[in-house]
Amino acid sequence: MKHFLSVNEVTNLADLVTSALAYKADPFKDNHLGYRKRLGMLFLNPSMRTRISTQIAAKNLGMDAVVFNVGQDGWTLEFEDEAIMSGTTVEHVKEAAPVLGKYFDILGVRTFPSLKNKEEDYSELYIHQFIKYAGVPILSLESSTLHPMQSLTDIITIQEVFKEKRKPKIVLTWAPHVKALPQCVANSFAQWITAWGDAEFVITHPEDYELDNRFTNSAAITHNQNEALKDADFVYVKNWSTYTDYGKIYCNDPTWMLTQEKLAATKNAKVMHCLPVRRNVELSDEILDGANSLVVQQAGNRVWAAQAVLAELLKSI
């Protein structure tokens, strides 16, 4: 694995999940793999789980991890080629990235979409500029369109929990929110589940909330949430803003919030969310505090997903 940006960099997804679960069983079994190696982590937007879990994963492998909050701890970066830097940006990625490549063996980058310009966001300019100029493996800690570490974690959690000898039914359902959020978690979950191919996969959302079909692939899509939830084994809850008329909130219908009553149509489905979650907006207290919730177990598995990916990147250096 040269870089980690999406499921497309993964040669064998089943092996990567197995590796992550092996690290969960024995976190320090490869604690010399990262000996004398450094991980740089650049955050262009805030993080809690991604930041801490990746630091722990690096430490488990014997790596040193350095965190840098771009724009807060240092200069504001410019990413456009041929930019006239007479505004607020101070340093160009053409200088910053190769310098960081001298400091670190692997560079993790977390970006965030503007939700104003779809073409710009979906070009993934920021992370691709680091790939172009850093000269070291780039690890996506979330980008404008995808969150691959979260999606690997999600598959790890499903495989860990589901023990029946059949394909599970997995539902990705839109949920209301107080503000417009990006499509990256939903895009990524859809991309990874369809690539995994070991599930019946349904996406449900109100009209006008279609995702980019480059990521939804073979998923069944319906605007009827109750129909989608029937016989589900897992329900993944996430808000996202509109894709076609980009970054908007058209519908914020509170009846789309997942409740215990709605779960009655499922096969006692386990409920997932990437966190942070708006209680009693996206998910009810009764679900989050109940036996069906996997959100804490899911978040805990972020360490093992990061450790499996870092191990693969280290082996390529």
Secondary structure as UniProt FT lines:
FT   HELIX           7..9
FT   HELIX           13..25
FT   TURN            27..36
FT   STRAND          38..43
FT   HELIX           49..60
FT   TURN            61..62
FT   STRAND          64..69
FT   TURN            70..73
FT   STRAND          77..78
FT   TURN            81..82
FT   STRAND          91..92
FT   HELIX           93..103
FT   STRAND          106..110
FT   HELIX           118..122
FT   TURN            123..124
FT   HELIX           125..134
FT   STRAND          138..140
FT   HELIX           148..161
FT   STRAND          169..174
FT   HELIX           184..196
FT   STRAND          200..204
FT   TURN            207..208
FT   HELIX           213..216
FT   TURN            217..218
FT   STRAND          220..222
FT   HELIX           225..229
FT   TURN            230..231
FT   STRAND          234..238
FT   TURN            243..247
FT   HELIX           254..256
FT   HELIX           260..263
FT   TURN            264..265
FT   STRAND          270..272
FT   TURN            280..282
FT   HELIX           285..288
FT   TURN            291..292
FT   HELIX           295..300
FT   HELIX           302..316
//
